[in-house]
């Protein structure tokens, strides 16, 4: 039996339709070598017993046979694998490939009624940390001493090119939404299809994961139409006299103008064919939040109800868990639960407050509805929400129903570390920020570095066995519709920049200094990573500045400003070419993935759909290599030609025309040091 020929997956080539409705019939296909096996069966549990049902050979081509079965789905998930027989030889095929026995954990699963938005499948996303992207409106910049945050005054950074400092959360460079609006031409030319914003709602920090008001865009990002009030004197110890900040973030004129600007920005993006994802921080809020008001920002403003910190009779008291509930603990009750013990991040107490749950559901619906029309949510620390796992699942089930009812094609992506399977059963999240099945395996394979640059593992550097096995395992924990919209990042606001990881320096900015993040980096390895990012299953997501060579150790050094006028033009040009290839080559959005061969520092895989095949080959070593790639496994014809789309190597990259010959289903390539090639089949007319 030719086990290398065996193949099936959850894409539209092998499950028809790929996202079936409840109680719909579905056709399931399986591939073998031509005239190679006696029978193929689908194996599944029926009434608790494992049963195997014979499949029929439906198509016989020059190289492969395809077997099919029609299956009547119910409203329950359908799990299955394949049983293949040739004489006395029997094997099974699951999501990790060929197996000697049935392994339920790796079974294929179809969840009737579950689908992810078509626009998000394979979409090119771009993450913007707004304060560091572009300052389009200096009049709304945070001022020196405008308020105190975590015991010290906030600071306006005058020099856009100044590097972040160790305690960076209260330092503001002035990036804003008008700046994004002014750079839409740049983003469109780059090829961006979706913009994911770090939080935009009113908040005292530059990262805004400590939200002050979920109902409004922060006027420091939006519009300050009514200014005035005072910054704090240098002897101030609290924010009671921070009237400038209170006016900017509390006056309805500023808040409504900021929301209107955001609506205009989203509308302009939609006109250009771009989508928008907001960051939803619903596990905790901030101590500045109007429901808590520990900073007494809103206590000074008559139009706001008293916060739970200020008054025992606050309408928001149930939104938080107070350790001391006696009336004598108020006013100014400091004894409340903070996320991971942080008193600046009060944990939201959903279990004791139906009013809070409803409020957040209304927020979730508000922003995906007119006039804002946002296209989806990224959910911060989503598995932490609530005080029990039971409630957490109940909340996200309701969240999905409410959001999808308001906007059926909204995307729901969660931040999650570890196995997300229990939330990815079709009734909670659509997908995740793809750490386990993308960022981490790619980083270990290409650089041998941990994603924070906190560790170096030479045993994982170039270890293709580890890469392949890790990818297969973690990809198998996600349904195919979830994989196709997973956020595939190389860098983001929480981890070191990928380009910095290529220098193999272990540590953080406080140990080595900012400049060490730029020393000894290898752009050729970065280009290899981008090749994988733009050709793997999922939504390739660029962290602003990665495309122009921005470096940085982990937070806060990874939040450097976009270097307008100082871009690495070669890296930018390369990103544009890879994005163009990603968008033009049909199989790269929803096609099948087949890993073709691998060895130390060598990896080759194919993406294929219908009559189109794209082959990717990497040489991550310091040596020249001749690599023979069995492209036939990805349904490339046994004899023919392939066109090179791009070749990236140590000194640069080229898109000059070149061809490779396919003989006996194989292509032989000579690969340079730290190189990668992307090629596609030339169809003979």
Secondary structure, DSSP 8 states (H G I E B T S, - for coil): --GGG-B--SSTTTEESTT--TT-EEEEEEEEETT--SEEEEEEEETTEEEEEE-EEEEE-SSEEEEEEEEE--SS-EEEEEEEEETTEEEEEETTEEESS--GGG-EEE-TT----GGGTT--EEEE-GGGT--S-GGG---TTS-EETTEE-EE---TT----SS-TTEE----HHHHHHTHHHHHHHT--EEEES--EEESSSS--SEEEEEEE-TTTS--SS-------TT--SSTT-HHHHHHHH-HHHHHHHHHHHHHHHHHHHHTT-EEEEEE--SB--TT-TTT-TT-SSTT-TTS---TTT-TT-TTGGGB-BS--SGGG-SS---B-BGGG-TTSBBB-GGG-HHHHHHHHHHHHHHHSTTT---EEEETTGGG-SSSHHHHHHHHHHHHHHHHHH-TT-EEEE---S--GGG-SSSS-SEEB-IIIIIHHHHHHHH-B-TTS--B-TTTTT-HHHHHHHHHHHHTTS-HHHHTT-EEES--TTS--HHHHTT---S-HHHH-GGGGTTT--HHHHHHHHHHHHHSSSEEEEETTGGGT----STTGGG----TT---HHHHHHHHHHHHHHHHSTHHHH-EEEEEEEETTEEEEEEEETTEEEEEEEE-SSS-EEEEE-GGGGT--SSEEEEEEEEE-SS-EE----EEEEBTTBEEEEE-TTEEEEEEEE---
